Amino acid sequence: MSQSTQAIVHRRAGAVAHIQFNRPQALNAIDSDMAAAFLRCCRDIAADDGVRAVLLSGAGRAFMAGGDVASFRSDPAGIEPSIIAPMHEALALLAGQSAPVLACVHGAVAGAGLSMALAADLVIAAEGTRFSFAYAALGASGDLGVSWSLPRAVGLRAALEIALLPEPLDAARARELGMVNRVVPADTLMVEGEALAERLAAGPTFAYGKIRGLMRASFGREFGPQLDAERDAFADCTRTDDFQGAVAAFLDKRKAEFAGR
């Protein structure tokens, strides 16, 4: 099934939900229509128990070149309610679900595009991709979780260098810093991304959700409370069909199959 708007193409392929940013004429820069459409898609995904992986991509020559700067001039006060608020709600929905999020990026990944990529669990970048913090060039501080995700990906010193001295990074350097997981030829980006999304969708979705939550919360917990959280999450996993089936498969020396519950 699929749903298209001017700004977003949203479709389901099996257990994978695809979200494609679809303003290629503006390098997929976020405007209020795209923000609203993205929130609708994320609400649909959060309500759909059949989604077991999410794949983000961009149409045209870029993944996302930040926000729509032309709209900032005419209504700077409207940026927060019409763009930031819906985008933040949408990303919180994706972060709170069990299904892992994969971003396939190419071309320009700047400003909000960088934030969006970093918000994903895994990132595959095409050769030739250029990453840029870009916010400081507009006298802005950042949004879409970049101040949370960038230092966690690259460390504080590197994050401050990327933000305060916003020089573009190529895909190889982004991988060295930990901003992306894989760099692939541009013509195989979506093939490899879809294959990885399908692999994730075939995995233990409930356990993936626990893993995502534990790792994201670990920076804000002392070791003891993290041990407690791990204990509780593991106990929750043992009550799932996936866990019980995988244990049986291991003992029977056969490959486990997961239903995501």
C-alpha positions in Angstrom: 0.0 0.0 0.0 1.2 3.6 -0.6 0.3 7.1 0.3 1.6 10.1 -1.6 1.6 13.8 -0.9 3.4 16.6 -2.6 6.2 16.4 -0.1 6.3 12.8 1.1 5.9 9.3 -0.5 4.9 6.7 2.1 4.4 3.1 1.2 4.6 -0.3 2.8 6.5 -3.2 1.2 5.9 -6.2 3.3 6.9 -5.3 6.9 9.1 -2.4 5.8 7.6 1.2 5.8 9.3 3.4 3.2 9.3 7.2 3.7 10.8 9.2 0.8 11.2 12.9 1.1 9.8 14.2 -2.2 10.7 17.8 -2.9 13.5 17.2 -5.3 13.2 20.6 -6.9 14.2 22.0 -3.4 16.7 19.2 -2.6 14.0 18.0 -0.2 14.4 21.0 2.1 11.7 20.8 4.8 8.8 23.2 4.6 5.6 23.2 6.7 3.8 20.8 4.2 6.6 18.3 4.4 6.7 18.5 8.2 3.0 17.9 8.5 3.1 15.0 6.0 6.1 13.4 7.8 4.2 13.6 11.1 1.1 11.9 9.5 3.3 9.1 8.1 5.0 8.6 11.5 1.7 8.5 13.3 0.5 5.8 10.8 3.7 3.8 11.3 3.4 4.0 15.1 -0.2 2.7 14.9 0.7 -0.2 12.6 1.8 -3.3 14.3 2.8 -4.8 11.0 5.7 -2.4 10.5 9.0 -4.0 11.6 11.5 -1.6 9.9 11.5 1.9 8.6 13.5 3.1 5.6 14.1 6.8 5.0 15.3 8.2 1.7 15.2 11.3 -0.5 14.1 11.8 -4.1 16.2 13.5 -6.7 19.8 14.7 -6.2 19.9 14.9 -2.4 18.7 13.2 0.8 17.8 16.5 2.4 19.4 20.0 2.2 18.1 21.3 5.5 15.1 23.5 6.0 13.4 25.6 3.4 15.4 28.9 3.9 13.1 30.9 1.6 10.2 30.3 4.0 12.3 31.4 7.0 12.6 35.0 5.7 8.9 35.5 5.3 7.9 34.0 8.7 10.7 33.3 11.1 8.4 33.1 14.1 6.4 30.3 12.3 9.4 28.0 12.0 8.9 26.4 15.5 5.1 25.7 15.3 4.9 24.7 11.6 8.2 22.8 11.1 10.1 22.1 14.3 7.1 21.0 16.4 5.7 18.4 14.0 9.2 17.1 13.0 10.1 16.7 16.7 6.8 14.8 17.4 7.4 12.6 14.4 11.0 11.7 15.4 9.8 11.0 19.0 7.3 8.5 17.5 10.0 6.8 15.5 12.3 6.6 18.5 9.6 5.2 20.7 8.6 2.3 18.5 10.2 -1.2 18.3 10.9 -1.1 14.5 14.5 0.0 13.8 15.0 3.0 11.4 17.4 2.9 8.5 18.4 6.0 6.5 19.8 5.8 2.9 21.5 9.1 2.2 23.0 10.7 -0.9 23.9 14.0 -2.3 23.5 16.8 0.2 22.9 15.9 3.9 22.8 19.3 5.5 21.3 21.0 8.5 18.0 19.2 9.2 19.1 16.5 6.8 22.1 15.7 8.9 19.9 15.7 12.0 17.4 13.3 10.3 20.2 10.9 9.3 21.7 10.9 12.8 18.2 10.2 14.3 18.1 6.9 12.4 19.6 3.7 14.0 21.6 2.8 10.9 22.8 5.0 8.0 24.0 3.9 4.6 25.6 6.6 2.5 26.3 6.7 -1.2 29.8 7.6 -2.4 29.9 11.3 -3.1 27.5 12.2 -0.2 28.4 15.5 1.5 27.5 16.1 5.2 27.3 19.5 6.7 26.0 20.9 10.0 24.9 24.1 8.2 22.9 25.5 11.1 25.6 28.0 12.3 25.8 29.4 8.7 22.3 30.7 9.3 22.9 31.8 12.8 20.9 28.9 14.2 21.7 26.3 16.8 20.1 23.1 15.5 17.0 21.0 15.8 15.6 17.5 15.2 17.8 16.1 18.0 21.2 17.0 16.5 22.6 18.2 19.8 21.7 14.8 21.3 22.7 12.5 18.5 25.8 14.1 17.0 28.0 14.0 20.2 26.8 10.5 20.8 27.9 9.4 17.4 31.3 11.2 17.2 32.2 12.4 20.7 31.9 15.9 22.1 35.1 17.4 20.7 34.4 16.2 17.2 30.7 17.3 17.4 31.7 20.8 18.5 34.2 21.0 15.6 31.6 19.9 13.1 29.1 22.4 14.5 31.3 25.4 15.1 33.4 25.0 12.0 30.8 23.8 9.6 33.0 22.4 6.8 31.5 19.7 4.6 32.5 16.1 5.3 32.6 13.5 2.6 31.1 10.0 3.1 34.4 8.4 3.9 35.2 10.9 6.7 31.6 10.6 8.0 32.1 6.8 8.3 35.5 7.3 10.1 33.8 9.5 12.6 30.9 7.1 13.2 28.2 9.1 11.5 27.4 6.4 9.0 27.6 2.6 9.1 28.4 1.9 5.4 29.5 3.7 2.3 28.3 2.1 -1.0 28.4 3.0 -4.7 25.6 5.5 -5.6 23.9 3.1 -8.0 23.5 0.4 -5.4 22.4 2.6 -2.5 18.7 1.7 -2.5 19.2 -1.9 -3.4 21.5 -2.4 -0.4 19.3 -0.2 1.8 16.2 -2.2 0.9 18.0 -5.5 1.5 19.2 -4.3 4.9 15.7 -3.1 5.8 14.2 -6.4 4.9 16.8 -8.2 7.0 15.9 -6.0 10.0 12.2 -6.6 9.4 12.8 -10.3 9.6 14.4 -10.0 13.0 13.1 -10.0 16.6 11.3 -6.7 16.5 10.3 -6.7 20.2 13.9 -7.3 21.2 15.1 -4.6 18.8 12.8 -2.2 20.5 14.3 -3.1 23.9 17.9 -2.8 22.5 17.1 0.7 21.0 15.6 1.9 24.2 18.4 0.6 26.4 21.2 2.0 24.3 19.6 5.4 23.9 18.9 5.7 27.6 22.3 4.5 28.7 24.0 7.9 28.5 21.6 9.3 31.1 21.9 6.4 33.6 24.4 5.3 36.2 25.7 1.7 35.8 23.4 0.2 38.5 20.2 1.6 37.1 21.3 0.5 33.6 21.7 -3.1 35.0 18.2 -2.9 36.4 16.8 -1.7 33.1 18.6 -4.6 31.3 17.3 -7.1 33.7 13.7 -5.9 33.2 14.0 -5.7 29.4 15.5 -9.2 29.2 12.7 -10.6 31.4 10.2 -8.9 29.0 11.9 -10.6 26.0 11.7 -14.0 27.6 7.9 -13.8 27.5 7.8 -13.4 23.7 7.1 -16.0 21.1 10.3 -14.8 19.4 12.5 -15.7 22.4 10.9 -19.0 23.0 11.0 -20.0 19.4 14.6 -18.9 19.0 15.7 -20.9 22.1 14.0 -24.0 20.7 15.6 -23.4 17.3 19.0 -23.1 18.9 18.7 -26.3 20.8 17.3 -28.1 17.7 20.2 -26.8 15.6 18.0 -25.0 13.1 17.6 -21.4 12.0 15.3 -19.3 14.1 12.4 -17.5 12.5 11.0 -14.4 14.1 7.5 -13.0 14.0 8.3 -9.7 15.8 6.3 -10.6 18.9 
